[in-house]
Structures are given as structure tokens and as C-alpha cells.
Amino acid sequence: MLGLEDVALHFHFLRQSGRDLPTVQRIVSIPQWANELPLRLTGDEMAQDDTASDLLAWIGSDSVGRPMSDGGVTLCGSCRASRDCRLGVTREWLQDDDVSHFEVTCPRDQEGGPNVAHGGWTAGVMDEMLGHVPLLHDQMTVTATLTVNFKKPVPVERPLVARAWIDKIEGSKWFISGELLLLPTRSVLATATGIWIARDPSHFARHEKWLAEQDAVRVGEGE
């Protein structure tokens, strides 16, 4: 059964996507904070947004009305303050062939070996880009599995591009693959495949509730 917080966040999701409100609105009082959650934010709007650090504002915006950089890149909670993707993704877009495209550069502070990216950066940026494929289709998801094949060392501070596409969708599961390429030769540096699970905007609120329950158990055991 949905709690009030679930209903409120779902209401915000419907409001920002332009859909009609459900019948439940007539029997449940929607709290004022749900009406005040920000819609899609870009550029200077993020700098002026007073709720940038508010957890519920970020939850609501990471689905359809998501915060974006000036290059159209969906921003996570920690990247929102700087208005840039800290992993180095500078542009993302969905083409007519349903393939998602990305422009990315590995920052120097992600260097592992001499002048090459740390493997953790490669895995992280592949998770980021493949995970944005559902977002480009207005669906929030979370990562379930990710397999990365490291083909070549990834140079830092060099222009790279990536492609990602949907292999199939089964219920709530999105099967997605992609590749990271070096410019201008388009040599393959890494490939990845994984499964992402569709979630509604109240997903993170449910996690916070679960985490609080875990903390209560720990306190109860005297730890």
C-alpha cells in the first residue's frame, strides 16, 4: 500500500510530466512540499534554485524533470552544484535510430597509470552513460548488473565518444549495451553491457526509510 510520501512523489512525477492527476488526489491531501519540488532545471536556473541541496527535490528531478548541464547531460546529486558531470561527460543526445550518443573526456584527476584513466573511471563512466539511456526515454532506472570489457588503455584529456543502445526490455528490466571510442579513429577502448531496473520517483525515499530501519536495529542491539 502506498504511503503519503509515495503518493506525494508520484504526484510530483505526474505534474512535471504533464499528465492528469490520479483519482487518489481527491482522497489524499498532497503536502505542500510536493507542489514546491522543482521541474526540469538547466543552466542558471540550477544556480538560483534554493532547493538544490534538498533530498526530495533531487529525487523528484532525477526522472523526467531532471537537472541538466548546459550540454544537455543529466546531472546526479553531487554534480548538480557544479553544473557539470564530474566524470567528464559533456554532451548526450538520442538520435532518430534510438542510439544514445555521448561526448566525454577523462579528467586528469582520474589518471591511473601514466596518462591513462584509472579502470574505475572507465567502469564508472560506462555505468553513467548506459544508465542515461533510459533517462533519455524519460524513464528512471537503477543499475542491477554491469560488465565492462577493457579493450585498450583510455587516455586522459583526449576527446572520446560513446554509443549506447537498448538490446531489449523485459518488464522492468532494461538490457543495455555500449562502447567507448577514441577520436578521431573511433578505435574501441571499452565495451559494456548490463541490466537497469525501472523505478518510480519514490525509490530513493523508500531507500531512506529502509536505511533508517537498519540504523534503528543497530541502535537497538547496542552497537
Buried (B, 14 or more C-beta within 10 A) or exposed (E): EEEEBBBBBBBBBBBBEEEEEEEEBEEBEBEEBBEBBBBEBBEEBBEEBEBBEBEBBBBBBBBBBBBBBEBEBBBBBEBBEEBBBBBBBBBBEBEEEEBBBBBBBBBEEBBBEEBBBBBEBBBBBBBBBBBBBBBBBEBBBEBEEBEBEBBEBBBBEBEBBBBBBBEEBEEEBBBBBBBBBBEEEEEEBBBBBBBBBBBBBBBBBBEEEEEEEEEEEEEEEEE
